[in-house]
Amino acid sequence: MPAVEPSPGVTPIQLVCVDSQATGYGTFQSHNQKVVSNRRGIFMTHLRSRNEAYTAQSWRLSWSTNAGESFFTLFAATNATNPPLLESDADDNLYLVRPDFVDGHAYLYRFLAKENYREPHMTRIPNGAAGKFAMILDARRKQLAYFAHNNSFHLVGLDGVLRSSTNLLTEGKHAALQYPSLSLGEDGTLHTAWTTVKHGVYLYWDIHYLQSPDGGLTWRRMNGAPLNPPLVADDGGPTDRITLDDEYECHTWLSNFMVKDGKAHFLYLAQTNPPRQHYVRYDLKTAKREADVQPDFRGEKISLRGLDGFFASTQNKPNARLYCVNRDANQSRIVCLASDDNGATWHDYAVSEPVISPYAIGGCRAVTADGWVVGSFTDAGADPKVSDVASKVYFLKIRAGLPLTRPNKAN
């Protein structure tokens, strides 16, 4: 697609079609990371095809060596999986995890840079299979944390050795874990948040939060109160609830969350009538909910509204700009807001050209070393549940660090 001409003070979101014949669930979903960058290039995963039984999904690991201008297939396979997760370390090694819905396990693939990412080294993660899952690299502890929606939480060393497995959550009276997310604070605290789904009916029930000061060995509430897993996942349990009291009877789905500079940032849509697009910020030192921007989350002219989307920032750089990528509330396109004060104010930043049906807009939590916000999405073009209708998978990139427009208070 050609680049869209930016409005004054707004930069274009650049789109590159990676697969024009993909399944509608090609980049499912925004709660986890399927695009990463290192000194060797940019890498992304997606599903190319699937069968109706969801036991034979053709997936690809793609590699770009020209800053995302084009991609080639580095590795491909067919498994009973959703799109695999990606992480990369300071040595440019790749870590990919996928579940297997047939045998019930998950699998870590380690693609080593010194081997030029040839055949991967594999580790089985017992009982780690689930349709929704998240992973994060904990470089300080030389491990990966992997959290699946079957309630299992796993720690795996960067050497491929499984360190521990436990059931972090258990289903509650009303709902069970559905979409887990992970974030890592600058101080090494591991943070997780999740969406639940109500028993017996299609309804995303509520959103919760939990943290670990030691990389997943022990757990506590935001206020520091210790908790002993397995913990009830829904509102009957002891974890911090993010959704509001009057939002139980509508869908509330956590698109993405990020911990940055002592704040926890949450993005979720409550499908009330009228709908509420929430941007929520907590202060982690006081456990105080200090901002809840809703029902509209906007900059000067751009308003966000969508089930999916993601945050990005420069990792390990205090006071770095925070970006939020989502759908435009008023047009069928992808847009980005930016904040230079850790979410206190938000401003128009970037727009894409029109997209027919943007779905599963997700991205890399870290701005690339050469200054890009990067992500991916599926232009379904039709109902993503229809497997015989080809969809397009896109890579997106946004030039970071450009000047912002005039101030706009978010809280």
Secondary structure by P-SEA (a helix, b strand, c coil): cccccccccbbbbccccccccccccccccccccccccccccccbbbbccccccccbbbbbbcccccccccccccccccccccbbbbbbcccbbbbbbbbbccccbbbbbbbbccccccbbbbbbbcccccccbbbbbcccccbbbbbccccbbbbbccccccccccccbbbcccccccbbbbbbccccbbbbbbbbbccccccccccbbbbbccccccccccccccccccccccccccccccccccccccbbbbccccccccbbbbbbbcccccccccbbbbccccccccccccccccccccccccccccccccccccccbbbbbbccccccccbbbbbcccccbbbbccccccccccccccccccccccccccccccccccccccccbbbbbbbbbbbcccccccccccc
